[in-house]
């Protein structure tokens, strides 16, 4: 099933597409999002096969993506959207379990963060606003645990020389910033920790993302874990 609504005429409205195979979940998310004056649900899809063409048609700002769906799951759909669009939307994974390995795969595929289905309404709308403006929704402990579980499941160990690869191109200060990013600190908190201005931190973060080839902070943190630069656990 696919539902498409007319686009909002307000330029400031954050346009959202919901992808979930459970109709009641979609209804609940729609009620929460449409209750906000700056948010609007413009479409719904019941699986990954439907959400990909729908997103290409509607060009929403944010996609709320269920990670487990029949047919094409949320991971595959995320890969197709991130890799197949010049300006892909921000993708926020919606999941029942925070320690689901599928969540980590979705983050690796390009999702900007994840949100639990049991989250409060105010947490959901703030998460949508956060990723819409280009930030990431990081839960440091959960990402750390997922990285540890994922590496163990794949039989991988941290890199023996974490200074090599993309992380090795970072300056000492940029490496400090990346470590603090991995703990979930925002720019203001990093600035206070390093006793520098927020503008300086913003510059360092931009440089870190560029050197790592990361789309956002989430992708940079994933790279930090998988390179062995930051050790889970």
N, C-alpha and C positions, 0 to 999 in steps of 0.2 A: 504494500500500500504506500502511496506517495501522496502527500498533501502539499499544495502550494498556495500561499496567500499573496495578496498584492503587496508590493513594496511600500514601505512607509515614506511619506513625503518629507519627513524631517531629516535633514542632513546629518544631524548629530546622533540619530538613533543607531544603536548597535544592533545589527541584523544577525539573527541566530537561526541555525538549522539544527534540528534534533534528530539523531539517529539512534533508535533503540527498538528491539523487536517486541518489547512489551508495551501494549497500547496504554495501559494505565500509567506506566512510567512516563511515557511521552506526554500524556495529559497533565500529569502532575508538574513536570518541568515547564510545560507551556503556561500553566496557571501562574507559577512563580515568576517566570520571566516577563510575561505580558502584563503583570501587575506593576512593573516598573516603567516610569515615563520615558526612560532613555534606552529601553530594551524592547525588541520585537521579534517574535518567532515568525519567520517568513516561510518555513517549510519543515516537513517531517518526512522521515523515511524509516522503514521497518527493518532494513538490513543494509549491509555495505554495498551491495550491487545497486541499490536504489540511490544511496546517498551520493555516490560519486558523480553521476550525471546531473543530479539535482543541484549539487554545489556548483558544478561548472555552469549551470544555467543561471542560478540565482546570485552567485558571488557574495555569499554572506561574509560577515566579519569573523564569526566564531561558529564552530561546529561542536556540539556536545555529542561525543561519540561513545556509544556503548562498546566496550572492548570485546564482548562475546556475543556474536550474532550469527544466525545461520547463513549458509552461503559464503559470502565474503565477510570476514569478521572485521572488527574495528582496526586491527593492525594492518591488514592488507589494504583496507580503504584509506587509512592514513598514508601509507606508502604511495598509493596511486595519486592522492590529492597533492601531497608534498612534492612528489617527483614529476607530476604531469601538468602543473599549472604554473604560469609565470608569477602570479601573485596569489599563492594559496592562502586560505583562511587560517586563522589560529585554531588549533584543535585541542579541545579539552576532553580528556578521557573521563567517562563517567563509569564507575565500577562499584560492585558490591563489596569486594574485598581488597584492602589496600596492599596486601602481600601477594597478590595475584601476579605470577610471572608474566602473564600477558600484558600487564600494565607496563612493565619494564620494556618489553618489546615494542609497545606503542610509543613510549618515550624515545626509544632509539630510532624509531621510524620517523619522528619529527613532531610528535605531540608536545604541546607547551606545558603540560602538567596534567594532573588527574584530580578528580573530585569523587568523594564517596556518595553513593545514592542516599545515604542516611544523613547527609549534611543538612544543616538548617537552611531555610530559605535565604536568609541574609548572607550566609556563606556562599551559596550558589551564585547569587547575583553579583557579589563582589568578585568572585572568581572569574565570571564572564567579563566584567569590566577590566579586571587586571590583565587578562591575556589579550583582550581587544586592543589595549594600548601598547602592546608589544612586550609586556613583562611575562615572566614565567611563574607558574604556580608550583613551588617546590616544597616538599615535605622532607627535609634532610634525612631524618631517621628512616623513613620509609624507603627513600631512594637508596640509601646506604644498604639497608637490609635486602632490597631487591637486587642490587648490584652483587652483593655477596652470594645470595641464593642463585642468581643467574650464572655467575662465574663458576660456582660449585657444580651446578647442573651440567654445564658445558665442559667441565673438566679443565677450565682455564685457571691460570694463576696470574697474579699481578706481574707486569713486565719486570724483568730483572734490572733494566736500566731505564727508570721512569723519566730521566732527563732527555731521552731520545724521542724522535717522532715530533709531532706538532707541538707538544708541550715544551720540548727542548728549545723551541724558537721564542718562547716567552722570556721577557726580562725577569730579573729577580722580583721586582715590584709587581709585575703582572702575575707571577706565580703566587705571590702572597694574596693578591686579589682573588685568584681562582680558588685557592684553598678556603678563603672566607666565603666565597660564593657557594662552595660545596656545603658549608654549614648552614646555608639558608639566609645569610645576612643580606639585606637590601643595600642600596648605594649609600644611604645615610648612615647606616650602622657600620658599613665598611669604612666610611670616611672617619667616623669617630674612633674606630679601632686603630686606624693607621695615622690618625691626626693629620688629615689632609682635607681639602674641600670636596664637596660632592661632585663638582665639575671635573676635578682631577680623577676621581673614581670612575665617573662616567666615561672619561677618555680611556682609562685603563681597561674597563669592561669592554668597550668597543674594540679595542686593540686585541684583547684576548679572543673575542668572538671571531674577529677577522683571521687571526693567525691559526685558530683551531678549525676554521671553516664551519663554525657552529651558527645555526640560525638564531638561537637564543640561549639564555642562561642554562636552561635544562640540558640542551645538547652539549654545552661546554662542560657541565658537571658530569654527564655520562662519559664524555671523553676522558675527564680527569680520573674517573674510577677505572675505566677499561684500559687505560694506559699504565695503571699502577702508580700514577702520580699521587692520587689520594687513595688510601687503603680502606676498603669497607671493613667495619668491625674493629 
